[in-house]
Amino acid sequence: MKAGKAISSLNIYTETTKEAPIPCYGGNGLRGYVSKSNQNGNFCLIGRQGALCGNVCYATGKFYATEHAVVVKNNTSLNSRFLFHLLTNMNLNQYKSQGAQPGLAVGKLEEIKIPVPSLALQEKIANVLDNFDAVCNDLNIGLPAEISLRKKQYEYYRDRILSFNTNVNNSIYGGGGVISRTR
């Protein structure tokens, strides 16, 4: 585990540009975009300063980690996605120092013992949790998509029920025309 490198906020852009295409991660996740990377690969990042210290995010490819993020370099005995889910579930905020500006010391994080199942089991666990996360959060599948479909279904039936048919011979309510049957 090692903290990232300091970078001036003047060099961090809010949107990706041709000059600054590289994601920049700070203590609370994605901070913006920069022109150069200081990391390349698949890594868990742990926020190490502020009220939200201990939060975990996952970065892939080329990116820049600021001094407020701890880069967790993985060895071959851990699946990086399994490690991400494990660290996320560990409530690392509980290990922060008290004070005006809470923080996590890298040394303190390195002392934490974690259970390590076989690599095959780690991969299975990571796949299940990644799929569940996709079902819960991907706007094209899972719960958000299902909610959207049910809302459209509700709107369709609401509009059908509330659009009164005036050319009806038989009405359920004897000519009232509120809810009617068509032939």
URBELRA-V757302 format. One record per pair of residues at least 12 apart in sequence whose C-alpha atoms are under 7 Angstrom apart, sorted by the first residue. I is the first residue (numbers start at 1). J is the second residue. Records with the same first field share a line. If there is no record, write none. Layout:
BEGIN
I = J / J
END
This chain:
BEGIN
1 = 70 / 71 / 72 / 73 / 106
2 = 70 / 71 / 72 / 106
3 = 67 / 68 / 69 / 70 / 71
4 = 65 / 66 / 67 / 68 / 69 / 70 / 71
5 = 65 / 66 / 67
6 = 66 / 67
7 = 66
11 = 34
12 = 32 / 33 / 34
13 = 32 / 33 / 34
14 = 32 / 33
15 = 32 / 33
16 = 33
19 = 35
20 = 33 / 34 / 35
21 = 33 / 34 / 35
22 = 34 / 35 / 36 / 37 / 62 / 63 / 64
23 = 63 / 64
24 = 63 / 64 / 65
25 = 64 / 65 / 66 / 69
26 = 47 / 65 / 66 / 68 / 69
27 = 46 / 47 / 48 / 49 / 53 / 68 / 69
28 = 47 / 52 / 55
29 = 57
37 = 62 / 63 / 64
38 = 63 / 64 / 65
39 = 62 / 63 / 64
40 = 61 / 62 / 63
41 = 60 / 61 / 62
42 = 59 / 60 / 61 / 80
43 = 58 / 59 / 60 / 71 / 72 / 73 / 80
44 = 56 / 57 / 58 / 59 / 71 / 72 / 84
45 = 57 / 58 / 69 / 70 / 71 / 72
46 = 69 / 70 / 71
47 = 68 / 69 / 70
48 = 68 / 69 / 70 / 103 / 104
49 = 68 / 101 / 102 / 103 / 104
50 = 101 / 102 / 103
51 = 102
53 = 93 / 103 / 104
54 = 91 / 92 / 93
55 = 88 / 92
56 = 87 / 88
58 = 84
77 = 119
78 = 119
79 = 119 / 122 / 123
81 = 126
82 = 122 / 123 / 125 / 126
164 = 178
168 = 180 / 181 / 182
170 = 182
END
